[in-house]
Amino acid sequence: TLTRDDPSLTLTSDEETGQLVLGGMGELHLEIAIDRLRSEFGLDCELGRVKVAYREAILNSLEYRDEFEVTVGAATYDGVITLRMNPHPEGLSAATKVEALRDPTGKQNKKSKDNNVKHKRIVVGSGDNTTMLTKDQEKALFNGIRAGINRGPKLGYPLQGVVVEIDNSQTFVSKDTPPSVLQGAAALAASKLTAKKGSEAVILEPVAFLRVVVPEQYVGAVISDLTSTQKRGEIHDVATDLSQKDRSVILAHAPLTR
């Protein structure tokens, strides 16, 4: 109900700890949501320490070729996964994207069931050594890459603002490779890609945009507080509030880090 009423709230489950994690736009936002859980729904919530949702990004282009060999029972599966990573063209705030060139051979012409747009399976390999991935293999490949980039190389925060591309012609997978094996190999290749020497990784922190209305005589003190080493805010503009006499409006942004 909370997330339906307020779409900016998110509720996720941590598979490792079994905790329900409530995410919001800041500490005050979360305090209001928790107060609603207690007063409207009668829930006795046990709260942990509020954590800032940091992210990581990689500012340069990387490429990594990873060879894998996995034995399952009496069968051994091997192959090569080659990945490239580039900064997202829409900037650091963009969600991470994983993509691959579909059917570089041009041999297939399948249509999706939900519309008439052509949907082609991924073909990997080159020359006579090509494999058209099954739907399950394709899903496993993408899920593995997403899992591998979910922990950045600096402090383990999820990556954003990057595009990961599968190099079809330099990726070799046999048609009988189980999806579970392919997913594990893809996750390992992606994690090695982000940790590659020369990776220019940075930490990203959430920033709040502020509009502060204060009496004119306190403008200097408020600006000093916002730009202090503790708040680390940046002032965009200071103007007179035409709707309120003797009031000024300060426009700024500041990180949510406490």
Buried (B, 14 or more C-beta within 10 A) or exposed (E): EBEEEBEEBEEEEEEEEEEEEBBBEEEEBBEEBBEBBEEEEEEEEEEEEEEEBBBBBBEEEBBBBBEBEBEEEEEEBBBBBBBBBBBBEEEBEBEBBBEBBBBBEEEEEEEEEEEEEEBBBBBBBBEEEBBBBBEEBBBBBBBBBBBBBBBBBBEEBBBBBBBBBBBBBBBBBEEEBBBEBBBBBBBBBBBBBBBBEEBEBEEBEEBEEBEBEBEEEBBEEBBEEBBEEEBBBEBEEBEEEEEEEEBBBBEBBBBBEE
